[in-house]
């Protein structure tokens, strides 16, 4: 936790520290930025992870987003929701990420889908914190092998054949087990979210 209370990925430089040079000494505006960033961090991270599934790459995109937000913060209209404005900047950084990588990384969502995802995120924004807490709780309850399966699929972005090779399973078994784990995780998250007084996403 920094002096500003802004969370960061442990393995990367602090976004606010990197952005410090962009400020012209306006301490009040800098404080406003730090507060709004801290409040929106988890939602922005969720947004970036939807489009950039590789954890290290997602953290890099999020860091670039923080620097861009700090640099353009004077353009932010306080009458608008900060998260909505920040998501627009994050979207540009996600698209930039795919443009830089060309055919090595392909954006799998079209413009309409991106807009729908952003709209849903804004609608559900008040409930995201309780959802993420429930998800983390339920992930920890899964057996080690089930968590490893999800990690290989959604963090490492391996396909079923590659997962089967790593875990010494058949491809069909990978599909079946992934389906079972997703259902288990979904039901657990819904139950845990309801018990905590939130709304299941």
C-alpha positions as CSV (number, residue, x, y, z in Angstrom):
1,X,0.0,0.0,0.0
2,X,1.5,3.3,-1.0
3,X,1.3,6.7,0.6
4,X,-1.7,7.4,-1.7
5,X,-3.5,4.1,-0.9
6,X,-3.4,2.9,-4.5
7,X,-3.0,-0.8,-5.0
8,X,-0.6,-2.2,-7.6
9,X,0.6,-5.6,-9.0
10,X,3.5,-6.7,-6.7
11,X,5.8,-7.4,-9.6
12,X,5.5,-4.0,-11.4
13,X,6.4,-0.4,-10.7
14,X,3.8,1.7,-8.9
15,X,1.5,3.4,-11.5
16,X,1.3,6.6,-9.4
17,X,5.1,6.7,-9.0
18,X,5.5,6.3,-12.7
19,X,2.9,9.0,-13.3
20,X,4.4,11.4,-10.8
21,X,6.4,13.2,-13.4
22,X,3.2,14.0,-15.3
23,X,2.0,16.3,-12.6
24,X,2.7,20.0,-12.3
25,X,2.7,20.2,-8.5
26,X,-1.0,20.5,-8.0
27,X,-1.2,18.5,-4.8
28,X,-5.0,18.7,-4.5
29,X,-5.6,17.3,-8.0
30,X,-3.0,14.6,-7.4
31,X,-4.9,13.6,-4.2
32,X,-8.2,13.5,-6.2
33,X,-6.6,11.3,-8.7
34,X,-5.1,8.9,-6.1
35,X,-8.5,8.7,-4.3
36,X,-10.5,8.0,-7.5
37,X,-7.9,5.5,-8.7
38,X,-8.0,3.6,-5.5
39,X,-11.8,3.4,-5.6
40,X,-11.9,2.2,-9.2
41,X,-8.8,-0.1,-9.2
42,X,-10.6,-3.4,-8.8
43,X,-13.2,-2.6,-11.4
44,X,-10.6,-1.4,-13.9
45,X,-8.6,-4.5,-13.3
46,X,-11.6,-6.7,-13.9
47,X,-12.3,-4.8,-17.1
48,X,-8.8,-5.3,-18.4
49,X,-8.7,-9.0,-17.4
50,X,-11.8,-9.6,-19.5
51,X,-9.9,-8.7,-22.7
52,X,-6.3,-9.5,-21.7
53,X,-6.4,-12.9,-20.0
54,X,-2.6,-13.3,-19.5
55,X,-2.0,-12.0,-16.0
56,X,1.4,-10.4,-16.6
57,X,0.2,-8.7,-19.8
58,X,-3.0,-7.5,-18.0
59,X,-0.9,-5.9,-15.3
60,X,1.2,-4.1,-17.9
61,X,-2.0,-2.8,-19.6
62,X,-3.4,-1.7,-16.3
63,X,-0.2,0.2,-15.4
64,X,-0.2,1.9,-18.8
65,X,-3.8,2.9,-18.1
66,X,-2.9,4.4,-14.8
67,X,-0.1,6.5,-16.4
68,X,-2.5,7.7,-19.1
69,X,-5.2,8.6,-16.6
70,X,-2.7,10.6,-14.5
71,X,-1.4,12.4,-17.6
72,X,-4.9,13.3,-18.8
73,X,-6.5,13.9,-15.5
74,X,-6.9,17.6,-16.1
75,X,-9.3,16.6,-18.9
76,X,-11.6,14.7,-16.6
77,X,-15.0,16.3,-16.0
78,X,-15.9,15.7,-12.3
79,X,-19.6,15.8,-13.2
80,X,-19.1,12.5,-15.0
81,X,-18.6,9.1,-13.3
82,X,-14.8,8.6,-13.0
83,X,-15.1,4.9,-13.8
84,X,-16.9,5.5,-17.0
85,X,-14.2,7.9,-18.1
86,X,-11.4,5.7,-17.0
87,X,-12.8,2.7,-18.8
88,X,-12.6,4.7,-22.0
89,X,-8.9,5.1,-21.5
90,X,-8.4,1.5,-20.5
91,X,-10.2,0.4,-23.7
92,X,-7.7,2.4,-25.8
93,X,-4.8,0.8,-23.9
94,X,-6.3,-2.7,-24.5
95,X,-6.6,-2.0,-28.2
96,X,-3.1,-0.6,-28.3
97,X,-1.9,-3.9,-26.7
98,X,-3.4,-5.9,-29.5
99,X,-2.1,-3.6,-32.2
100,X,1.4,-3.8,-30.9
101,X,1.3,-7.6,-31.0
102,X,-0.3,-8.0,-34.4
103,X,-1.1,-11.6,-35.3
104,X,0.6,-12.9,-32.1
105,X,-2.5,-11.7,-30.2
106,X,-5.9,-11.2,-31.7
107,X,-8.8,-9.3,-30.1
108,X,-11.6,-11.7,-30.0
109,X,-14.4,-9.2,-29.3
110,X,-16.0,-6.9,-31.8
111,X,-17.0,-3.3,-31.1
112,X,-20.6,-4.1,-30.3
113,X,-19.6,-6.8,-27.8
114,X,-17.1,-4.5,-26.1
115,X,-19.8,-1.9,-25.7
116,X,-22.2,-4.4,-24.2
117,X,-19.5,-5.6,-21.7
118,X,-18.8,-2.0,-20.7
119,X,-22.5,-1.4,-20.2
120,X,-22.9,-4.4,-18.1
121,X,-19.8,-3.5,-16.0
122,X,-21.3,-0.1,-15.3
123,X,-24.7,-1.6,-14.3
124,X,-23.1,-4.1,-12.0
125,X,-20.4,-1.8,-10.7
126,X,-21.9,-1.6,-7.1
127,X,-21.8,-5.4,-6.8
128,X,-18.4,-6.2,-8.2
129,X,-16.5,-6.0,-4.9
130,X,-18.8,-8.6,-3.3
131,X,-18.6,-10.8,-6.4
132,X,-14.8,-10.8,-6.4
133,X,-14.6,-11.6,-2.7
134,X,-17.0,-14.5,-3.3
135,X,-15.0,-15.7,-6.3
136,X,-11.8,-15.7,-4.4
137,X,-13.4,-17.6,-1.5
138,X,-14.8,-20.2,-3.9
139,X,-11.5,-20.6,-5.8
140,X,-9.8,-21.4,-2.6
141,X,-12.3,-24.1,-1.8
142,X,-11.6,-26.0,-5.0
143,X,-9.3,-28.9,-5.0
144,X,-5.7,-28.2,-6.1
145,X,-6.1,-30.1,-9.4
146,X,-9.3,-28.1,-10.2
147,X,-7.6,-24.8,-9.6
148,X,-4.7,-25.9,-11.7
149,X,-7.1,-26.8,-14.5
150,X,-8.6,-23.3,-14.4
151,X,-5.2,-21.7,-14.2
152,X,-4.0,-23.5,-17.3
153,X,-7.1,-22.6,-19.3
154,X,-7.8,-19.0,-18.2
155,X,-4.4,-17.7,-17.0
156,X,-2.0,-19.5,-19.3
157,X,-4.6,-19.6,-22.1
158,X,-3.8,-23.2,-23.1
159,X,-6.2,-25.1,-25.2
160,X,-7.7,-28.5,-24.3
161,X,-5.0,-30.5,-26.1
162,X,-2.2,-28.6,-24.4
163,X,-3.9,-29.0,-21.0
164,X,-4.4,-32.7,-21.6
165,X,-0.7,-33.1,-22.3
166,X,0.3,-31.3,-19.2
167,X,-2.1,-33.1,-16.8
168,X,-2.0,-36.5,-18.5
169,X,-5.7,-36.5,-19.3
170,X,-7.7,-37.1,-22.5
171,X,-9.0,-34.1,-24.3
172,X,-12.6,-35.1,-23.7
173,X,-11.8,-35.5,-20.0
174,X,-10.4,-31.9,-20.0
175,X,-13.7,-30.6,-21.5
176,X,-15.8,-32.6,-19.1
177,X,-13.8,-31.6,-16.0
178,X,-13.7,-27.9,-17.0
179,X,-17.5,-27.9,-17.4
180,X,-17.9,-29.5,-14.0
181,X,-15.5,-27.1,-12.3
182,X,-17.2,-24.0,-13.9
183,X,-20.6,-25.2,-12.7
184,X,-19.3,-25.8,-9.2
185,X,-17.6,-22.4,-9.1
186,X,-20.7,-20.6,-10.5
187,X,-23.0,-22.2,-7.9
188,X,-20.6,-21.5,-5.1
189,X,-20.2,-17.8,-6.1
190,X,-23.9,-17.3,-6.3
191,X,-24.5,-18.9,-2.9
192,X,-21.7,-17.0,-1.3
193,X,-22.7,-13.7,-2.8
194,X,-26.3,-14.1,-1.6
195,X,-25.1,-15.0,1.9
196,X,-22.9,-11.9,2.0
197,X,-25.9,-9.7,1.0
198,X,-24.7,-8.9,-2.5
199,X,-26.2,-9.6,-5.9
200,X,-25.0,-12.7,-7.9
201,X,-23.6,-11.6,-11.3
